[in-house]
Amino acid sequence: MRSLLLVSAIFSVALFAQGPPQGGGGGRAGGGRGAPHTNLKVLPDDANLIPTMRAAAAGLGVMCDYCHAADRASDEKPTKLMARMMFTMVKDINGKFPDGKVHVTCYTCHRGAEMPLTAPPAAQ
């Protein structure tokens, strides 16, 4: 199961290697399907947006409302602002590898936990 989550996270974060979508991009303000997204500042509004959000949620072991308010476009939650910084950090790190592959995802540090795991588990 963990390897499936990791593979899912790696493939969905691959969108960071892409440039922003061409043409008018909008966004869904928490509306229904087909409505444009609004208030996107880091991620492009493309087919990878929702899979990327799902991979991030799985990487942190959280649900959407951990970062998003009922109005998905709202920036009222500090966790959403932190998530933007983290997505930018992951994009910058992966952009430094010459092979163009995704080497770092949310799961790399978080391992399914809200806070990054910065120390190895205690020996038993």
N, C-alpha and C positions, 0 to 999 in steps of 0.2 A: 504494500500500500504506500509506504514512504517513497519508494522508487517511482511509483506512478505519479505521486504529487510532485516530486522533484522534476521528472520529465515534463509534466504539464507546466510547471512554473518556468522551466527553461525555454520551452517552445513559445509560451505566451509572452515572455519578456523579450523575445527576439525582435519584437516590433521596435525596440529602441534603436536598432541598427537602421531603421528606415527614417526618411525625412518626413516632414509633415505632409498630410494629404493635400493634393492639388485641388483647387477650386474652393468654393464656399463651404466651410466646415461647420457648422453650428453644433448643437448638442441638445440632448434631452435634459430638461430641467426636472428630472424625476418623473417625467410624463410617460405616456405609453409608448409602445413600439411604433417606430416610424417618426416620432417627434425628434427634432434635433436636440443633441446634448448642449448644455450651456455651461459656462464657467470652466471649460477645460483649459488648463494652463501648462501642463506638462505632457500629457498623453494626447496623441492624435485621435480624432473622432473617425475611427475606421473599424474594420471588421475585427481587429484585435483588441479593441477597448474592453469589451465585457469579459473575454477570456483572460485578459491581463488582470482585471479587477478580481476575478474569481481565483486566479493563481496567487495574487497578493493576499487575499483573505485566507486561503489555505495555508500559505507560508507562515502566516501569523496565528493561525488557528482561531480566527474571529469571523463574525458575520458582517454584512455590509454596514449595519448601523453602528459599528465600532468607529468608523470614520465619517459616515454620512448621516446627516440629519434627515428628517422626513422629506424636506425639500433638498433633493440631491445636489442642487446647484449651490446651496448655502455653504459658506466657509465658517460657520459658527463653531464647529468642533475643532479643537487644537490637533486632534489626531489626524484630521484631513490635511492640515497644513504640514504636519510632520511627514505624512505619507508622500506628499509632493516632493519634499526635500529628499526623502529616501529614494523615490523613483529617479530623481535627478542624479543622485549619488550612484545608483546602480548603472544608469546609462553612461555616466562619465567613466566609471571603472571599466565597464565592458568595452567602451570605445577606445581604450588604451591598448587592447590586445590586437596585434596585427592580423590575426587570422579571421577576424570578423565574427567569431563565435560568441555565444553567451557563456560566460564563465561564472557570473555572480547573479543570484536572484534573491528575492526576499527570504526564501528558505535557507539560503547559504548561512545566514546568521541567526535567523529566528527559529528555525527548526520546529515550526508549529507553535511557538510561544509568542505572546504579545511583546515581551521585551527580548532583545537579542541575547543569545546565550554566549557570553564572553569568556566562559571558563569551561573546561571539560568536566564531565560528570565526576563526582567523587569516586575513587576506587573502592571496590567492595571486597 
